[in-house]
Amino acid sequence: MTVILEVLHLKPDHTLLLTELFSRIAADPLSNRFHPHPFTATEADRICHYGGRDRYLALRIDDQLSAYCMLRGWDEGFSVPSLGIYVAPELRGSGAARLMMQHLHLTARLSGAERIRLKVYADNLSAYKLYASLGYCFSDPADNTGQLVGIFDLSRSALMRSGTVTGRDGCSSVHTLLSESAVEDDPSSANRL
Protein backbone atom coordinates (compact mmCIF):
# COMPACT_ATOMS: atom_id res chain seq x y z
CA MET A 1 0.00 0.00 0.00
CA THR A 2 1.33 3.42 -0.95
CA VAL A 3 0.90 6.22 1.56
CA ILE A 4 0.89 9.84 0.45
CA LEU A 5 2.49 12.07 3.09
CA GLU A 6 2.55 15.84 2.65
CA VAL A 7 3.31 18.88 4.83
CA LEU A 8 0.84 21.62 3.90
CA HIS A 9 0.95 25.34 4.45
CA LEU A 10 -2.79 25.73 4.97
CA LYS A 11 -4.77 27.40 2.18
CA PRO A 12 -8.49 27.93 1.42
CA ASP A 13 -8.89 24.54 -0.27
CA HIS A 14 -7.85 22.83 3.01
CA THR A 15 -10.75 24.29 5.03
CA LEU A 16 -12.87 21.13 5.09
CA LEU A 17 -9.91 18.93 6.04
CA LEU A 18 -8.90 21.31 8.83
CA THR A 19 -12.50 21.51 10.10
CA GLU A 20 -12.53 17.71 10.31
CA LEU A 21 -9.22 17.68 12.21
CA PHE A 22 -10.48 20.40 14.56
CA SER A 23 -13.49 18.18 15.36
CA ARG A 24 -11.08 15.36 16.22
CA ILE A 25 -8.94 17.68 18.37
CA ALA A 26 -12.01 18.93 20.26
CA ALA A 27 -13.03 15.32 20.96
CA ASP A 28 -9.54 14.22 22.09
CA PRO A 29 -9.48 13.95 25.90
CA LEU A 30 -5.83 15.06 25.94
CA SER A 31 -6.46 18.20 23.90
CA ASN A 32 -6.72 20.24 27.10
CA ARG A 33 -2.92 20.49 26.75
CA PHE A 34 -3.27 22.25 23.38
CA HIS A 35 -5.36 25.40 23.49
CA PRO A 36 -4.09 28.06 21.06
CA HIS A 37 -7.59 28.97 19.82
CA PRO A 38 -11.11 27.50 19.47
CA PHE A 39 -11.35 24.35 17.36
CA THR A 40 -14.40 25.36 15.32
CA ALA A 41 -15.35 25.44 11.65
CA THR A 42 -15.21 29.24 11.80
CA GLU A 43 -11.64 29.16 13.12
CA ALA A 44 -10.61 26.58 10.48
CA ASP A 45 -11.99 28.87 7.78
CA ARG A 46 -10.15 31.88 9.24
CA ILE A 47 -6.84 30.01 9.39
CA CYS A 48 -7.14 28.61 5.88
CA HIS A 49 -7.86 32.10 4.50
CA TYR A 50 -5.21 33.78 6.63
CA GLY A 51 -2.78 36.05 4.81
CA GLY A 52 -0.36 37.41 7.43
CA ARG A 53 3.20 36.52 8.46
CA ASP A 54 2.24 33.80 10.97
CA ARG A 55 2.37 30.24 9.65
CA TYR A 56 -0.25 27.49 9.98
CA LEU A 57 0.66 24.02 8.72
CA ALA A 58 -0.68 20.48 8.73
CA LEU A 59 0.48 16.99 7.97
CA ARG A 60 -1.76 15.24 5.45
CA ILE A 61 -1.66 11.48 5.18
CA ASP A 62 -3.65 10.35 2.18
CA ASP A 63 -6.96 12.27 2.48
CA GLN A 64 -6.83 13.20 6.17
CA LEU A 65 -4.97 15.76 8.26
CA SER A 66 -3.17 14.03 11.14
CA ALA A 67 -1.13 16.87 12.64
CA TYR A 68 -1.59 20.62 12.96
CA CYS A 69 1.04 23.17 13.91
CA MET A 70 1.80 26.86 13.89
CA LEU A 71 4.36 29.57 14.28
CA ARG A 72 2.63 32.73 15.38
CA GLY A 73 3.20 36.08 17.02
CA TRP A 74 4.90 37.85 14.12
CA ASP A 75 1.69 39.66 13.17
CA GLU A 76 1.38 40.89 16.76
CA GLY A 77 4.87 42.39 16.58
CA PHE A 78 6.87 39.68 18.35
CA SER A 79 10.29 38.86 16.91
CA VAL A 80 10.26 35.37 18.45
CA PRO A 81 7.37 33.24 17.16
CA SER A 82 5.50 30.84 19.42
CA LEU A 83 5.26 27.25 18.24
CA GLY A 84 2.29 24.98 18.79
CA ILE A 85 1.77 21.42 17.59
CA TYR A 86 -0.91 18.75 17.82
CA VAL A 87 -0.46 15.19 16.59
CA ALA A 88 -3.43 12.82 16.27
CA PRO A 89 -3.41 9.89 18.72
CA GLU A 90 -2.73 7.27 16.04
CA LEU A 91 0.53 9.04 15.08
CA ARG A 92 1.91 9.79 18.53
CA GLY A 93 5.29 8.13 18.97
CA SER A 94 5.69 7.62 15.22
CA GLY A 95 8.16 10.43 14.51
CA ALA A 96 5.47 12.70 13.03
CA ALA A 97 5.97 15.35 15.74
CA ARG A 98 9.74 15.39 15.16
CA LEU A 99 9.18 15.73 11.39
CA MET A 100 6.81 18.65 11.87
CA MET A 101 9.08 20.32 14.42
CA GLN A 102 12.01 20.17 12.02
CA HIS A 103 9.83 21.62 9.28
CA LEU A 104 8.76 24.44 11.63
CA HIS A 105 12.40 25.15 12.54
CA LEU A 106 13.32 25.49 8.87
CA THR A 107 10.24 27.63 8.19
CA ALA A 108 11.14 29.95 11.07
CA ARG A 109 14.78 30.18 10.01
CA LEU A 110 13.83 31.00 6.41
CA SER A 111 11.33 33.58 7.71
CA GLY A 112 14.12 35.41 9.54
CA ALA A 113 13.58 34.20 13.11
CA GLU A 114 16.59 33.74 15.37
CA ARG A 115 14.68 31.87 18.07
CA ILE A 116 11.41 30.00 18.63
CA ARG A 117 9.51 29.74 21.90
CA LEU A 118 6.94 27.24 23.11
CA LYS A 119 5.23 26.21 26.30
CA VAL A 120 4.83 22.67 27.56
CA TYR A 121 3.13 21.40 30.69
CA ALA A 122 5.76 20.18 33.14
CA ASP A 123 4.02 16.78 33.45
CA ASN A 124 3.89 16.22 29.67
CA LEU A 125 7.08 14.16 29.67
CA SER A 126 6.85 12.84 26.12
CA ALA A 127 6.61 16.37 24.70
CA TYR A 128 9.31 17.67 27.04
CA LYS A 129 11.68 14.85 26.01
CA LEU A 130 11.04 15.52 22.32
CA TYR A 131 11.75 19.23 22.70
CA ALA A 132 14.87 18.65 24.79
CA SER A 133 16.16 16.14 22.23
CA LEU A 134 15.73 18.80 19.54
CA GLY A 135 17.76 21.31 21.55
CA TYR A 136 15.14 23.38 23.40
CA CYS A 137 16.24 24.96 26.67
CA PHE A 138 13.63 25.38 29.39
CA SER A 139 12.79 27.85 32.10
CA ASP A 140 12.80 26.63 35.63
CA PRO A 141 10.44 26.52 37.44
CA ALA A 142 7.15 26.18 35.61
CA ASP A 143 4.97 29.28 35.37
CA ASN A 144 1.70 29.69 37.29
CA THR A 145 -0.13 27.56 34.69
CA GLY A 146 2.21 24.60 35.24
CA GLN A 147 3.99 25.18 31.94
CA LEU A 148 7.67 25.49 31.16
CA VAL A 149 8.84 27.99 28.55
CA GLY A 150 11.17 26.45 26.00
CA ILE A 151 13.46 28.40 23.69
CA PHE A 152 15.09 27.03 20.57
CA ASP A 153 17.97 29.16 19.35
CA LEU A 154 18.09 28.65 15.59
CA SER A 155 21.67 29.95 15.33
CA ARG A 156 22.78 27.88 18.34
CA SER A 157 21.41 24.71 16.75
CA ALA A 158 23.72 25.21 13.77
CA LEU A 159 26.66 25.88 16.11
CA MET A 160 25.91 22.77 18.18
CA ARG A 161 26.00 20.61 15.06
CA SER A 162 29.40 22.11 14.17
CA GLY A 163 30.72 21.48 17.71
CA THR A 164 31.26 25.20 18.39
CA VAL A 165 28.90 25.43 21.38
CA THR A 166 30.20 23.75 24.51
CA GLY A 167 29.04 23.40 28.07
CA ARG A 168 27.15 20.88 30.15
CA ASP A 169 23.78 21.51 28.53
CA GLY A 170 24.59 24.00 25.76
CA CYS A 171 21.78 26.19 27.11
CA SER A 172 23.58 28.81 29.20
CA SER A 173 22.97 31.61 26.69
CA VAL A 174 19.30 30.67 26.44
CA HIS A 175 18.98 30.54 30.24
CA THR A 176 20.37 34.08 30.29
CA LEU A 177 17.74 35.14 27.75
CA LEU A 178 14.98 33.60 29.84
CA SER A 179 16.20 35.10 33.09
CA GLU A 180 16.58 38.55 31.55
CA SER A 181 13.10 38.31 30.02
CA ALA A 182 14.58 39.12 26.63
CA VAL A 183 11.99 36.86 25.04
CA GLU A 184 8.59 38.51 25.09
CA ASP A 185 5.88 36.73 27.06
CA ASP A 186 3.49 36.18 24.21
CA PRO A 187 -0.07 35.65 25.53
CA SER A 188 -0.95 33.75 22.36
CA SER A 189 1.84 31.25 23.03
CA ALA A 190 0.88 27.83 21.80
CA ASN A 191 1.80 24.51 23.32
CA ARG A 192 1.96 20.89 22.28
CA LEU A 193 0.10 17.70 22.70
Summary of the structure (lengths in Angstrom):
residues: 193
radius of gyration: 16.4
end to end distance: 28.8
largest distance: 52.5
contacts: 586
relative contact order: 0.16
helix: 40%
strand: 23%
